Amino acid sequence: MGKIHELSNLLANQIAAGEVIERPASVVKELVENAIDAGATQIDVVVENAGQSLIRVVDNGTGIDPEDVPLAFTRHATSKITDRHDLFNIVSLGFRGEALPSIAAIADVTLNTTTETAPAGVMYHIKGGKKVQVTPANGRRGTVISVRDLFYNTPARLKYLKRPQTELSRITDIMNRLALAYTNIAFTVTADNRPLLKTTGNGNQQQVIAAIYGRDVAQKMLAIAGEDDTFNITGFVSLPELTRGSREYLTVLINGRFIKNFAVSNAIIRGYGSKLMVGRFPMGVININTDPLLIDVNVHPQKSEIRLAKEEELATLLVETIKARLAQENLIPDAYENLYGQQSVITAHDRPTPQQQPTQQAPWVTASDTVIQPTEPVKASETATDRSAQVIHITNCTQLTSDAVQAFATKYANEPALTVFEQPAVVNQVTEPVMPYQAPTEKVVQETLDVTPARPSGFPNLAYIGQMHGTFLFAQNETGLFLIDQHAAQERVNYEYYRDIIGDVSADQQRLLVPITLNYATSDMLKIADYAADLAAVGLHLETFGPNTLIVREHPTWFAKEQVAETIREMIDWLLRDGHLTVAEFRERTAIMMSCKRAIRANMHLSDSQARTLLETLSQAENPYNCPHGRPVLTQFTLTEMEKMFKRIQDAHEKWETYDNHPY
């Protein structure tokens, strides 16, 4: 007896569902795309329990003729293509005829549809691929399809679903992309009676960006336009100052279809040139229109990957279009906003009282940041606040002999200079850990330290020689010459410092007079809610402030004052990009980030005292040989290598060659 047999329609549909329907978001995508193809101008999506209990899509499209409804749930039945020519000239989102039968094979599906010409609509109920009921129904023109108990007959699929918030964020992400692609359609998304997305359908793409990512993001988007004989490009890209930690915020649409294509997204990034920081990516929505014959969407079951003819030409056009648009802009950010974020200016009388301060100051707090108790004497290092408050304007030479200038000179004539490691006074006399090396802004007192002490691990004794181009330090010992990368050296010193204090996060919080607000897309908001415990573990507590906004009222004291918002954003970006990030990894990355941001940069000249102090602190590091990113901190030229470089040592037969009986 033969072993080969034909699979039943139900089993074939369940197999197809494994390719087309991976999770609830796949159902939403297929049903909404059908509604778009039906010419709908209003599409409402309702989900319950992240789509596992219910997914309902309501549209006002053309509807389905009553006699076509049973056929719509048959595999490879479609109204969108008819022959081979249509397969290579696809203008619709769907065309395979697999979505509805695949969904019906693994769920309980009810469809109500009415056309404009039919005297009545129809209600069609199908469960597990088997027809349950067909009855006439009344209703407005369009289609309402409800999917309940997803994967009820394929329980193995349920094991691979993520947490409800994660699945819901994927649904929202898909709807965001569709809303950006079809701005003339009004979309609403509701989950468990909570609105997640609402667009007006007025065709304004920048307004859709604002609805998804927030108004602040939309205001920093630049409209672009470019075309050649093959492609027409429109859309929006962000200013270089507005970036994210991954490419996920780039939406590339080809003929209205969201696609993932590395060459295209890489071309967008190349258009920014060197205007982007390493590891940062722009936000953007790129609409690409071209002849359907140049694209092949019949590559992946979910149609998210395509083959694209003339890909290099498209990449070139994207690079040139974005580069030309950015060249028209003044890309110098507002100084105050860049330093403090979008916060209100806090004047001297707005400073917090001692009762508002944390019980422990951040170790890098400066003199002007320290709040002094009224009963304490003001020290020399605490007078920086007075300096900034007493401004003397000089317009001509005669004013140099004025009483104000003389009083200023007398006041500070005998004030001792600050050394590089002098610490400001701390409220309540809290003992602080030793601050890692930082380049000061004051003139420092020359120190007598000449040689760095040796560590038990074998780090050499180094005598400082000098600095080159404000970037590299030269030092020597009895074995040869050492070159030190000053930025990498301080990164290592800072990293070990921050690693310890971040690893032992305390409850100390800095209360903000003006809270920080952060805007995220709804899909990101759902993911962030899932990681609230991870954020709280490092002392970061976020509150929801509307559907797309987070508010921060306080932050850990170890945050650098001028980098609070940036630090919080990077932390959230890590979680959005690496959902599996543990608290240990979180703290490790935070320590690396803080060590880099607080390190001295290239082309920054150090005094002899500062350079020697940096070498001394480096010698005490647990690993003084590499920065946290793995780059080398120092290299060595031995005396032998130096002699070889200058031909003082040559090949063996020439080694002791002499001239007039004297060695070279």
Secondary structure, DSSP 4 states (H G I P E B T S, - for coil): -----PPPHHHHHHHHHHHH-SSHHHHHHHHHHHHHHTT-SEEEEEEEGGGTSEEEEEE-S----GGGHHHHTSTT--SS--SHHHHTS--SS--SS-HHHHHHHTSEEEEEEE-SSSSSEEEEEEETTEEEEEEEE--SSEEEEEEESTTTT-HHHHTT---HHHHHHHHHHHHHHHHHH-TTSEEEEEETTEEEEE---SS-HHHHHHHHH-HHHHHTEEEEEEE-SS-EEEEEEE-TTSEESSGGGEEEEETTEEE--HHHHHHHHHTTGGGSPTT-EE-EEEEEE--GGGEE-TTSTTS---EETTHHHHHHHHHHHHHHHHHTS-----HHHHHH-S-----GGGSPPGGGS-SS--TT--GGGPPPPTTSPPPGGGTHHHHHH------SGGGGGSHHHHHHHHHHTTPPPPPTTPPPP-GGG---PPPPP---SSPPPPP---BPPPPTT-PPP-EEEEEETTTEEEEEETTEEEEEEHHHHHHHHHHHHHHHHHHT--S-EEEEEEEEEEE--HHHHHHHHHTHHHHHHTT---EE-STTEEEEEEEETTS-GGGHHHHHHHHHHHHHH-TT--HHHHHHHHHHHHHHHTSPPTT----HHHHHHHHHHHHTSSSTTB-TTS-BSEEEEEHHHHHHHTTSS--GGGTT-EETTEE-
